[in-house]
Amino acid sequence: MLIVTTSEVPGHKITEALGLVRGTTVRARHLGNDIMGMFKGLVGGEVHEYTKVIAEAREEAIDRMKADAFALGANAILGFRFATSEVAKNAAEVVAYGTAVKMVQKGS
């Protein structure tokens, strides 16, 4: 499935817009990661433990969004975006969203 941040794809024609699709996940931080993050906060630098958690959350949100699009019969998602928010002191929500479409190559 093609996923792009743009509203068009060069060389392709949208044949049907199927609507909004999204995938959401909420991830809680692990106590061990919080301790490592606290130490990193003292000395500075990237907190690899948090980076890994957020990267995994993004991939899960994308997978859920793609499943939503497949269920509608889409072969592409346009206008793809991420949104994040803190839903509790130790938990963050990651949302992946876009517009599910059916597309064909121009001239097909």
C-alpha positions in Angstrom: 0.0 0.0 0.0 1.3 3.4 -1.0 1.3 6.0 1.9 2.3 9.6 1.1 2.1 12.9 2.9 1.0 14.6 -0.3 -2.6 15.0 -1.7 -1.6 13.7 -5.1 0.8 11.2 -6.6 2.5 12.1 -9.9 1.5 9.7 -12.7 -1.6 8.4 -10.8 -5.2 9.3 -10.8 -7.6 9.0 -7.8 -10.6 7.0 -8.9 -12.4 7.0 -5.5 -11.9 8.8 -2.1 -12.9 6.3 0.6 -12.6 8.6 3.6 -10.5 9.1 6.8 -8.5 6.1 8.1 -6.6 6.0 11.3 -4.6 3.9 13.6 -4.1 4.6 17.3 -2.0 3.1 20.1 -1.3 4.2 23.6 2.1 3.2 25.1 3.1 3.4 28.7 6.7 4.0 29.7 8.5 1.2 31.6 9.9 2.0 35.1 13.4 0.9 34.0 13.2 3.2 31.0 12.1 6.1 33.3 15.2 5.5 35.4 17.5 5.5 32.4 15.7 8.6 31.1 16.2 10.4 34.4 20.0 9.7 34.2 20.1 10.9 30.6 18.3 14.0 31.7 21.2 14.7 34.1 23.9 14.3 31.5 22.1 15.2 28.3 21.7 13.3 25.0 19.2 11.1 23.3 17.1 8.8 25.5 17.3 5.7 23.3 14.8 3.8 25.4 12.1 6.4 24.8 13.0 6.7 21.1 12.5 2.9 20.7 9.1 3.0 22.5 7.9 5.9 20.3 9.2 4.3 17.1 7.4 1.0 17.9 4.2 3.0 18.7 4.4 4.8 15.3 4.8 1.5 13.5 1.9 -0.1 15.3 -0.3 3.0 14.6 0.7 2.8 10.9 -0.2 -0.9 10.7 -3.6 -0.3 12.3 -4.2 2.6 9.8 -3.3 0.4 6.9 -5.7 -2.3 8.1 -8.4 0.3 8.3 -7.7 1.3 4.7 -7.5 -2.3 3.4 -10.9 -2.9 5.0 -12.3 -0.1 2.8 -10.7 -1.5 -0.3 -8.0 1.2 -0.6 -4.7 0.8 -2.3 -3.2 4.1 -1.1 -3.4 6.6 1.8 -2.9 10.3 1.0 -2.2 13.2 3.3 -0.6 11.0 5.9 0.2 12.5 9.3 1.0 11.6 12.9 -0.4 13.2 16.0 0.8 12.5 19.6 -0.5 13.4 23.0 0.1 12.6 26.6 -2.9 10.7 27.9 -1.6 10.1 31.4 1.6 10.9 33.3 3.4 7.8 32.0 1.5 7.1 28.7 1.5 8.7 25.3 -1.0 8.2 22.4 0.2 8.0 18.8 -2.3 8.4 16.0 -1.6 7.8 12.3 -4.2 9.2 9.9 -4.8 10.0 6.3 -7.3 9.7 3.5 -7.9 6.2 2.0 -8.2 6.2 -1.8 -8.3 4.0 -4.8 -5.8 5.0 -7.4 -4.6 3.9 -10.9 -1.7 4.9 -13.0 -2.6 7.5 -15.5 -3.2 5.9 -18.9 -4.5 2.6 -17.3 
